[in-house]
C-alpha cells in the first residue's frame, strides 16, 4: 500500500508543478509571483519530478512553439508528424535539450520573460541528480514493496514527466471530444479530468491559451485552477486579468 501511495504522490505532485509552474506560469504567464516564490517553486518542481525534472525555460519555450506551430512540421510534438508515441517522445526530448542547452537559435517571442535559473537547472538536470532520485526510488521500493506487481510501478517513477507529456501531447490530439472547432487536432480527454488535474482539457486550452482555468463547461473541473485561485486569494501569487483568445 505504501508503494501505491508513494507513486500517486509523485504522479499528482509532479503533475501539479508541471501544470502550475512549467505550463501556466513559465509558458503562458497567467499569474505572477515573487522571485522568492519562483525559486521555491523551482525546488518543489525538482522534488516532485525527481529523475524526470524539466526545466521551466526548456519547457516554457518548447510549449510556446507547440502553440505557434500546432500540428505542423515545426510542432515539437504532434501525432500528425510522428509515427508513434515513442517517436514523438524522442523528438520532443531532442528539441527540449537543444532549447534548454541553447544549442539552437530561438525567436525572441518564444523566450521573452520565460523564467530561468541556470545554476539550479544544471544541477537538477544533471546525471548525478537523476541517478540520485532513481536510487532513492529503488531503495523505497526495496523497503516497502509487498507484492510482485508493485515493481511494475517503478519505471513510472523514473519517467513521470514524459508520461504526463505523452498523455496530453499524443492522446490529447487523438482521442476525446471538442468544445471548439479549430484548425488543429486538440481534444478534451475527459469530461471530468480526474487523471491530469485539468491538463486534459486540451481543446479548451488551445482555444484560449492565456486563460488560467482550462475548464469551460460546468462539469469540467480544473483542480489545478482551484489551487491557483486559493494561492491567489492568500496572496502567494497574483492572477492576471482574463484576456481574450491568443
PADREN-573380 format. One record per residue (C-alpha): residue number from 1; residue in three letters; x negated, y, z. Coordinates in pm, 1 decimal, decimal comma. Layout:
N
[atom NUM Ala [X Y Z]];
...
***
This chain:
246
[atom 1 Unk [0,0 0,0 0,0]];
[atom 2 Unk [-285,4 239,5 80,4]];
[atom 3 Unk [-423,4 196,9 -272,5]];
[atom 4 Unk [-89,6 282,9 -434,7]];
[atom 5 Unk [-51,9 593,7 -216,1]];
[atom 6 Unk [-409,8 695,6 -297,3]];
[atom 7 Unk [-354,2 664,3 -672,7]];
[atom 8 Unk [-27,8 858,5 -650,4]];
[atom 9 Unk [-204,5 1135,5 -456,7]];
[atom 10 Unk [-472,4 1157,8 -726,2]];
[atom 11 Unk [-208,6 1142,9 -1001,7]];
[atom 12 Unk [9,4 1425,0 -872,9]];
[atom 13 Unk [-270,8 1625,7 -713,1]];
[atom 14 Unk [-482,0 1620,6 -1028,7]];
[atom 15 Unk [-175,2 1685,1 -1242,5]];
[atom 16 Unk [-70,5 1983,1 -1032,6]];
[atom 17 Unk [-407,4 2156,0 -1059,4]];
[atom 18 Unk [-427,4 2079,4 -1429,8]];
[atom 19 Unk [-84,4 2234,1 -1483,9]];
[atom 20 Unk [-112,3 2517,5 -1229,8]];
[atom 21 Unk [-473,1 2621,9 -1278,9]];
[atom 22 Unk [-604,4 2498,4 -1612,1]];
[atom 23 Unk [-285,3 2533,1 -1812,4]];
[atom 24 Unk [-66,3 2810,2 -1672,7]];
[atom 25 Unk [-345,9 3023,2 -1527,0]];
[atom 26 Unk [-657,5 2969,8 -1740,3]];
[atom 27 Unk [-490,6 2918,7 -2077,6]];
[atom 28 Unk [-173,3 3128,5 -2052,2]];
[atom 29 Unk [-235,1 3355,0 -1752,5]];
[atom 30 Unk [127,8 3364,4 -1645,7]];
[atom 31 Unk [17,5 3476,7 -1298,2]];
[atom 32 Unk [-280,3 3643,5 -1131,8]];
[atom 33 Unk [-479,9 3551,2 -822,2]];
[atom 34 Unk [-769,2 3694,4 -625,3]];
[atom 35 Unk [-1126,5 3594,6 -706,8]];
[atom 36 Unk [-1149,0 3407,4 -376,3]];
[atom 37 Unk [-831,5 3212,3 -452,7]];
[atom 38 Unk [-960,8 3140,8 -802,8]];
[atom 39 Unk [-1284,5 2994,3 -666,4]];
[atom 40 Unk [-1093,7 2784,3 -412,5]];
[atom 41 Unk [-872,3 2652,5 -691,3]];
[atom 42 Unk [-1179,1 2555,0 -894,2]];
[atom 43 Unk [-1289,6 2345,3 -595,2]];
[atom 44 Unk [-947,0 2189,0 -538,1]];
[atom 45 Unk [-929,9 2100,0 -907,5]];
[atom 46 Unk [-1264,0 1919,8 -874,2]];
[atom 47 Unk [-1149,3 1737,6 -559,4]];
[atom 48 Unk [-828,8 1605,4 -715,2]];
[atom 49 Unk [-952,8 1544,0 -1070,9]];
[atom 50 Unk [-1274,9 1392,9 -941,2]];
[atom 51 Unk [-1457,2 1192,1 -1204,7]];
[atom 52 Unk [-1237,7 1334,8 -1483,7]];
[atom 53 Unk [-1283,9 1701,0 -1384,3]];
[atom 54 Unk [-1200,3 1950,1 -1659,4]];
[atom 55 Unk [-1349,1 2298,1 -1683,0]];
[atom 56 Unk [-1099,9 2584,6 -1678,1]];
[atom 57 Unk [-1296,8 2750,7 -1957,4]];
[atom 58 Unk [-1316,2 2445,7 -2183,4]];
[atom 59 Unk [-953,8 2351,5 -2122,6]];
[atom 60 Unk [-821,8 2707,6 -2149,1]];
[atom 61 Unk [-992,0 2783,7 -2480,0]];
[atom 62 Unk [-901,4 2448,0 -2633,5]];
[atom 63 Unk [-539,3 2477,5 -2528,1]];
[atom 64 Unk [-507,4 2823,3 -2681,8]];
[atom 65 Unk [-640,0 2674,0 -3004,4]];
[atom 66 Unk [-377,1 2399,3 -2979,3]];
[atom 67 Unk [-100,4 2660,9 -2970,7]];
[atom 68 Unk [-250,4 2862,2 -3254,7]];
[atom 69 Unk [-305,9 2559,8 -3481,1]];
[atom 70 Unk [-35,5 2314,4 -3367,0]];
[atom 71 Unk [-4,8 2012,8 -3598,3]];
[atom 72 Unk [-262,1 2140,5 -3846,1]];
[atom 73 Unk [-612,5 2011,9 -3920,0]];
[atom 74 Unk [-751,8 2273,1 -3679,0]];
[atom 75 Unk [-542,2 2142,5 -3387,8]];
[atom 76 Unk [-780,9 1993,2 -3126,3]];
[atom 77 Unk [-531,0 1713,9 -3057,5]];
[atom 78 Unk [-244,5 1617,0 -3285,7]];
[atom 79 Unk [-74,7 1286,0 -3371,8]];
[atom 80 Unk [-32,1 1431,8 -3720,9]];
[atom 81 Unk [-405,9 1407,5 -3793,0]];
[atom 82 Unk [-525,9 1124,5 -3567,2]];
[atom 83 Unk [-455,0 759,9 -3642,2]];
[atom 84 Unk [-401,6 658,1 -3278,5]];
[atom 85 Unk [-409,9 793,4 -2924,7]];
[atom 86 Unk [-768,3 678,9 -2861,4]];
[atom 87 Unk [-894,2 854,1 -3176,4]];
[atom 88 Unk [-720,8 1171,7 -3062,4]];
[atom 89 Unk [-870,8 1143,2 -2713,5]];
[atom 90 Unk [-1221,4 1102,1 -2856,0]];
[atom 91 Unk [-1182,9 1400,1 -3088,4]];
[atom 92 Unk [-1043,0 1608,4 -2804,0]];
[atom 93 Unk [-1338,1 1514,5 -2581,4]];
[atom 94 Unk [-1586,6 1616,5 -2851,0]];
[atom 95 Unk [-1417,4 1951,8 -2916,1]];
[atom 96 Unk [-1383,3 2019,1 -2543,1]];
[atom 97 Unk [-1753,7 1952,9 -2481,4]];
[atom 98 Unk [-1856,5 2171,3 -2775,6]];
[atom 99 Unk [-1646,0 2456,8 -2638,9]];
[atom 100 Unk [-1746,5 2410,9 -2276,7]];
[atom 101 Unk [-2116,9 2394,4 -2356,5]];
[atom 102 Unk [-2073,4 2684,2 -2600,7]];
[atom 103 Unk [-2223,2 2489,8 -2890,4]];
[atom 104 Unk [-1972,8 2638,0 -3136,1]];
[atom 105 Unk [-1862,9 2990,3 -3221,7]];
[atom 106 Unk [-1510,2 3066,6 -3093,9]];
[atom 107 Unk [-1280,0 3350,8 -3194,8]];
[atom 108 Unk [-1255,2 3606,8 -2913,1]];
[atom 109 Unk [-875,8 3573,1 -2896,8]];
[atom 110 Unk [-924,5 3223,5 -2756,4]];
[atom 111 Unk [-1186,8 3318,2 -2496,3]];
[atom 112 Unk [-1054,3 3650,7 -2367,9]];
[atom 113 Unk [-1023,2 3652,0 -1986,9]];
[atom 114 Unk [-1045,7 3273,5 -1956,1]];
[atom 115 Unk [-1190,1 3208,6 -1605,6]];
[atom 116 Unk [-1536,6 3061,4 -1594,5]];
[atom 117 Unk [-1762,1 2960,3 -1304,9]];
[atom 118 Unk [-2068,6 2835,3 -1488,0]];
[atom 119 Unk [-2272,4 2714,7 -1191,6]];
[atom 120 Unk [-1987,5 2519,6 -1037,1]];
[atom 121 Unk [-1880,5 2375,9 -1373,1]];
[atom 122 Unk [-2232,5 2248,4 -1436,4]];
[atom 123 Unk [-2222,9 2062,7 -1105,6]];
[atom 124 Unk [-1859,2 1942,2 -1125,7]];
[atom 125 Unk [-1905,4 1820,6 -1483,6]];
[atom 126 Unk [-2244,8 1661,7 -1418,5]];
[atom 127 Unk [-2314,9 1290,6 -1441,4]];
[atom 128 Unk [-2408,4 1295,1 -1072,2]];
[atom 129 Unk [-2067,8 1436,1 -972,4]];
[atom 130 Unk [-1872,7 1195,0 -1191,6]];
[atom 131 Unk [-2069,1 891,2 -1069,3]];
[atom 132 Unk [-2028,2 1006,7 -710,1]];
[atom 133 Unk [-1649,8 1014,0 -745,0]];
[atom 134 Unk [-1643,9 678,6 -925,5]];
[atom 135 Unk [-1849,6 525,0 -643,9]];
[atom 136 Unk [-1615,0 668,5 -381,1]];
[atom 137 Unk [-1310,4 533,4 -567,8]];
[atom 138 Unk [-1463,1 186,9 -589,2]];
[atom 139 Unk [-1552,7 187,0 -218,6]];
[atom 140 Unk [-1198,1 291,7 -130,8]];
[atom 141 Unk [-1056,5 6,6 -336,8]];
[atom 142 Unk [-1300,6 -244,5 -188,5]];
[atom 143 Unk [-1190,7 -147,7 159,2]];
[atom 144 Unk [-813,4 -113,7 104,8]];
[atom 145 Unk [-712,0 -348,7 -178,9]];
[atom 146 Unk [-463,9 -611,3 -56,1]];
[atom 147 Unk [-358,2 -773,3 -388,0]];
[atom 148 Unk [-541,3 -850,5 -713,5]];
[atom 149 Unk [-310,4 -635,8 -926,9]];
[atom 150 Unk [-415,6 -321,3 -738,4]];
[atom 151 Unk [-755,3 -343,2 -910,4]];
[atom 152 Unk [-573,1 -265,9 -1235,8]];
[atom 153 Unk [-516,5 85,6 -1098,9]];
[atom 154 Unk [-888,7 156,6 -1060,8]];
[atom 155 Unk [-955,1 261,8 -1425,1]];
[atom 156 Unk [-670,3 513,1 -1392,9]];
[atom 157 Unk [-859,0 688,8 -1112,4]];
[atom 158 Unk [-1164,7 722,2 -1337,7]];
[atom 159 Unk [-973,7 874,0 -1631,4]];
[atom 160 Unk [-684,4 1057,2 -1466,8]];
[atom 161 Unk [-713,0 1389,9 -1653,5]];
[atom 162 Unk [-748,9 1235,9 -2003,2]];
[atom 163 Unk [-448,1 1013,7 -1930,1]];
[atom 164 Unk [-243,1 1318,6 -1836,5]];
[atom 165 Unk [-359,6 1486,6 -2156,2]];
[atom 166 Unk [-272,0 1199,8 -2386,9]];
[atom 167 Unk [78,3 1166,0 -2239,2]];
[atom 168 Unk [157,9 1524,6 -2335,8]];
[atom 169 Unk [-51,4 1575,4 -2647,0]];
[atom 170 Unk [22,6 1238,3 -2808,0]];
[atom 171 Unk [353,8 1110,0 -2676,3]];
[atom 172 Unk [487,5 1464,5 -2627,2]];
[atom 173 Unk [458,5 1517,9 -3003,0]];
[atom 174 Unk [619,1 1185,9 -3098,9]];
[atom 175 Unk [892,5 1091,6 -2850,1]];
[atom 176 Unk [1168,3 1284,0 -2677,7]];
[atom 177 Unk [1425,9 1549,7 -2756,1]];
[atom 178 Unk [1412,4 1913,7 -2864,9]];
[atom 179 Unk [1589,9 2223,2 -2740,9]];
[atom 180 Unk [1423,3 2444,3 -3001,8]];
[atom 181 Unk [1365,1 2366,1 -3367,3]];
[atom 182 Unk [1015,7 2481,4 -3463,6]];
[atom 183 Unk [753,7 2418,4 -3727,8]];
[atom 184 Unk [576,8 2166,4 -3505,5]];
[atom 185 Unk [644,5 1823,6 -3357,8]];
[atom 186 Unk [659,2 1919,1 -2988,4]];
[atom 187 Unk [916,2 1726,5 -2783,4]];
[atom 188 Unk [1053,9 1724,0 -2430,6]];
[atom 189 Unk [963,1 1383,0 -2292,2]];
[atom 190 Unk [1213,7 1370,4 -2005,1]];
[atom 191 Unk [1536,7 1540,3 -1908,2]];
[atom 192 Unk [1409,7 1533,6 -1551,0]];
[atom 193 Unk [1031,0 1535,0 -1555,2]];
[atom 194 Unk [952,2 1318,0 -1253,6]];
[atom 195 Unk [623,6 1198,4 -1407,3]];
[atom 196 Unk [445,5 1512,2 -1532,0]];
[atom 197 Unk [569,0 1785,7 -1292,8]];
[atom 198 Unk [717,9 1998,2 -1572,2]];
[atom 199 Unk [446,8 1946,2 -1832,4]];
[atom 200 Unk [678,1 1700,2 -2009,5]];
[atom 201 Unk [898,5 1990,0 -2126,0]];
[atom 202 Unk [656,1 2039,2 -2410,6]];
[atom 203 Unk [905,8 2161,7 -2670,5]];
[atom 204 Unk [1029,6 2430,2 -2430,5]];
[atom 205 Unk [671,4 2534,9 -2364,8]];
[atom 206 Unk [588,5 2569,1 -2734,2]];
[atom 207 Unk [893,7 2790,0 -2778,6]];
[atom 208 Unk [760,5 3040,6 -2525,2]];
[atom 209 Unk [405,7 2969,4 -2407,3]];
[atom 210 Unk [393,6 3267,9 -2169,8]];
[atom 211 Unk [698,9 3153,2 -1971,9]];
[atom 212 Unk [595,1 3024,6 -1627,9]];
[atom 213 Unk [897,8 2796,4 -1594,2]];
[atom 214 Unk [884,0 2516,2 -1853,3]];
[atom 215 Unk [1239,9 2406,8 -1775,2]];
[atom 216 Unk [1523,8 2567,1 -1971,8]];
[atom 217 Unk [1834,9 2356,2 -1913,9]];
[atom 218 Unk [1980,0 2331,6 -1561,7]];
[atom 219 Unk [1861,5 1972,8 -1525,6]];
[atom 220 Unk [1505,8 2041,9 -1649,1]];
[atom 221 Unk [1344,3 2087,5 -1308,9]];
[atom 222 Unk [985,4 2208,4 -1330,1]];
[atom 223 Unk [831,5 2113,9 -995,7]];
[atom 224 Unk [504,5 2294,1 -1069,6]];
[atom 225 Unk [700,6 2614,5 -1125,1]];
[atom 226 Unk [880,8 2568,3 -792,6]];
[atom 227 Unk [541,1 2557,4 -618,2]];
[atom 228 Unk [426,9 2860,2 -820,1]];
[atom 229 Unk [735,0 3052,8 -704,4]];
[atom 230 Unk [661,4 2963,4 -342,7]];
[atom 231 Unk [298,7 3074,8 -377,4]];
[atom 232 Unk [421,1 3398,8 -535,8]];
[atom 233 Unk [671,3 3453,6 -253,6]];
[atom 234 Unk [396,1 3419,0 7,3]];
[atom 235 Unk [160,7 3647,7 -186,5]];
[atom 236 Unk [-100,3 3382,2 -268,2]];
[atom 237 Unk [-57,4 3454,5 -641,4]];
[atom 238 Unk [135,7 3711,7 -842,1]];
[atom 239 Unk [365,9 3607,6 -1125,8]];
[atom 240 Unk [356,1 3835,4 -1427,8]];
[atom 241 Unk [678,0 3978,2 -1574,7]];
[atom 242 Unk [854,5 3741,9 -1814,7]];
[atom 243 Unk [751,0 3800,5 -2175,9]];
[atom 244 Unk [925,7 3719,9 -2498,6]];
[atom 245 Unk [808,1 3431,2 -2719,2]];
[atom 246 Unk [436,3 3443,6 -2812,9]];
***
